[in-house]
Each structure stands twice: as C-alpha cells, then as structure tokens.
Amino acid sequence: MTTLVRGRGWARTHPLAVDAVLATAVLICMVVGSFAEPYGEHGPTWGTRTPDAPSLLLMALGALALVFRRRAPWSVLAATCAASIVELLTGEPRAPVVMCAVIALFTVAATTDRSTTWRIGLVTMAGLTGVAMLSGPLPWYAQENLGIFAWTGMAAAAGDAVRSRRAFVDAIRERAERAERTREEEARRRVAEERLRIARDLHDVVAHHIALVNVQAGVAAHVMDKRPDQAKEALSHVRDASRSALNELRATVGLLRQSGDPEAPTEPAPGLHRLDELVETFRNAGLPVEVALGQVGLDLAAAVDLAAFRIIQEALTNVQKHAGQEATAEVSVVRVGPNVEVTVIDDGPGHEEADGEGDIDGRPSGGGGHGLIGMRERVTALGGSCTAGPRYGGGFRVHAILPVTTAKGGTA
C-alpha cells in the first residue's frame, strides 16, 4: 500500500482533523497576505503594512469556523461571509478575510445540487463584491474588488465540478455492483437449471434400467428350476442392463465434478442414433417394440436429440412397468415441417395411470412418479408440447412435438 493510499484512508476516517489542518493553512495564508501592500509606490511591496487587532480577530474567527465546514456548511458560509463583510467595511487596510468565505462557498457547492449552488453562488458573489466596491478607499474597479468576484465564482464552479464527479463515480460504482449482483443471480439460475436437467437424466436412466433389471430378474427366478438356460440368458440381460445403468450414471454424475477431480467421461450424450440399442433392451426384456423412424435429418440440436431419446426411453419404461405382459409398443419419430414428432403407443390394458400421471395434461392422478412430468418439462423447455393419456379402445399414448428450427436458433 502506497503512502498516498494510506493518506487517503486516514483522511476519510479523520475528516475533522483534515479540516483543522486546512483551517490552519488558510489562517497562515491570510495573516501572511495581510502584510503585503499591492499598491506601493514601486509596485507590490512586502512588510510595509501590518494588520490591526480586529482584522486578526476576524481572520481567526473565520479560520475557526472552517473547522466545522463539513458538519454545518451553511452556517459556516454565513459566518465567514459576515466576517468578510465586517472586514470590508471596517478594515483599513483590508485583510484577506474573504478567503474563508471562498472555502466555505466551495464546501456548500460540493454538498448541494447545481441549482442551489448557482443561486447561493450568485448571492455570495454579488454581496461580497458589492460591499467591496461600495466601501473603502479604493475605486470600484480596483483589482482587489474584481478578485473577490473572480475567486467566489471559481469556488462555486469548482465545488459543483467536485459534486458532479462524485455523483458520476458513485453511479459507476452502483452500476458495477448491480452488474455483479445480476451475474451472481444468473449464475445461480443456471446452476439450478443444470441441477434440474441432471435430475431428469438420473430419473430417466434409473427408471429405465431398474425396470429392465426387475423384469429380467423375475423371469430368471420363474424359470430357474425348469429352464436353467433361459434363466441364464435372463441373468445375462440383468448384467448388461445394470452395466449400462452404471455407465450412464457415471457419465451423468461426472458433470458434477469440479475441475480438479478426475477426468469425467467424454462419451457423447445419448440421442436418436442409439434408438436401436434402446429398443433392443426392451425386446430382450420381453416387450415387443416396433419402430418407425422417418427422415428426421442430421440437423437436430443436441438438446432436441437428447429430449427425443429420453421421452422414448421413459415412455417404453412405463409400458414395461404398467401395460401388462401381453402388451406391445410402437415408436414413431417423424419430421413434420419445422418440428420433430415423437409418438409412443401401446395396447396394454393396465396403463391408464402409468407412473402415477395418467391425465393428458400431466396432472398427477394418484401415484408418486414423475416420469410424465419430466417429459413435459423437457419439451416445454425446448418450446414444444407434450400430451399423454389413454387411447380410445385401450392402451396409452405419449405424443411430443419438438421444434427443430427453434432449437437450432438458440432458444432451446
């Protein structure tokens, strides 16, 4: 920390001491100036005149008033102007007591608004200059009288400039603080959104793979005694499903690691390119699934691709869990204009309240799951729409519309 910075810090914490030092310096300047004679025979001379006792008293009173200029600027200005007027009317020769009024006027201008500054500045200039011109032995156009007018005007202008600069600096500081608060709020919002997204992915991954493991484990337990080969195959599917669940959990939770943690997996997020792999896991679990994949195109944004995959995954998981053993499912992904439409239907009789959210508008209907709510939130975040509900004649239907153009434009 430099000496200048330390000095500024001390001045801010000890304003009365700073004003006392200023008042002492002003008193010294006034006393020294009172010994000068600007109108000598051979020009300005030094030591040819001495101030009288009343002038010394007025200079001391004016300097003493300056000690309190920050606490009561208006009172100090009135006191110093009164002392200056008394000196101008009675002093012979005159002492520079008006210097106190100049400092007091600067203080008032620096602590009030501009209109008040110019009003009080004009009154002070006119009053002191008028008294100086109309009294005393000097002519009205004397340099001493014009100097009073000039110094009071400069004091008002300088005080207003200091006040404007302080206001400008405060405004910049306030904008910087507001911008910092805005950045912090935006960071917190993004963190909350990222946590919600990761929670959705975790729900989809766990619900899908645990449902498959549960089904295959039940099959293995049912055929263990009579058909050990089929039980062995079911246990193999359990092992594959659990391994896939662990891998996806590791990839999702890896997003939460800090920069100093071990390197997170770099496997890309799942999308429609893994649809065949996803469907095959359900077929191995005993759910017949038919897929109709239209010309979707390669221009899907990552968020849309992931959302489509997760919607199909969650919908098929609900079919596996709730539609019954004889149910079949159909998956359709087609491009319709600027949108991608994802449809998953089944013909199971027990799916009317799948995942506890059977209403078509996504309102819970009595269960405790959040699958359909998660689907709707994913689609809504991308600017699309999602409907889910029972089909006419039996079964269940999930239909999502994802705006491809909007996602590419950056809204997603």
GIDA-V464299 format. One line per field, one symbol per residue. burial: b if it has 9 or more other ideal C-beta (glycine too) atoms within 8 Angstrom, else e. A space follows every 10 residues. Layout:
# GIDA-V464299
burial->???
This chain:
# GIDA-V464299
burial->eeeeebeeee beeebeebbb ebbbebbebb bebbbbbeeb eeeebeeebe beeebbebbb bbbebbbbbb eebeebbebb bebbbbbbee beebbbbbbb bbbbbbbbbb bbeeeebbeb beebbebbbe bbeeeeeeee eeebbbebbe bbbebbbbbb ebbbebeeee eeeeeeeeee eeeeeeeeee eeebebebeb bbbbbbbbbb bbbebbbebb eebeeeeeeb bbebbebbeb bbebbebbbb bbbbbeeeee eeebeeeeeb bbebbeebbe bbbbbebebe bbeeebeeeb bebbbbbbbb bbbbbbbbbb bbbbeebbbb bbbbbeeebb bbbbbbbbee bebbbbbbbe ebeebebebe bbbbbbbbbb ebbbebbbbb beeebbbbbb bbbbebbeee eb
